[in-house]
Amino acid sequence: MQITTKTGYAVRALSELVLSSDGKPVSMSEICRKQNLPIKYIEQLFRKLKKKEIIKSIHGSRGGYLLNKPISEVSLKDIMHALDDDFSNKFCYGINAHSEYCTGFPCGFYELWDDIKNFIEDYLDSIKLEQIISRLQEKK
């Protein structure tokens, strides 16, 4: 299992958003400066997070971004799915697609990989942004 750069950067940016916000919008440049993140990349990620209503943008001179949900309701799985970053079954490609080395469909391996994927997704769903931020604050 590997967490991608997309997810890692998004979690860092969202954590900084929450920690810096104090109920007020936070600019993307401030988030990127504090977390040493590339602003163009975070712009792309924030568009996706906004589309999935994880964050919202506030326009104007005092604008920026705010979390759109309580931190106790935003899971790592939510973030990953918003970014189209998931643990899909990379070994089996479904009923109609067979690789050269496939044993046919259905097979026990497909079910095994699918069970593992579901287990991982359930675990990722249990990890809330609130827990991530709590861990960060403990390290200070």
ABEGO torsion letter per residue (X at the ends): XBBBAAAAAAAAAAAAAAAAAGGBBBBAAAAAAAAGBBAAAAAAAAAAAAAAGABBBBBEAABEBBBABBAAABBAAAAAAAAGBBBBBAABAEAABBBAABAEOBBAAAAAAAAAAAAAAAAAAABBAAAAAAAAAAAX
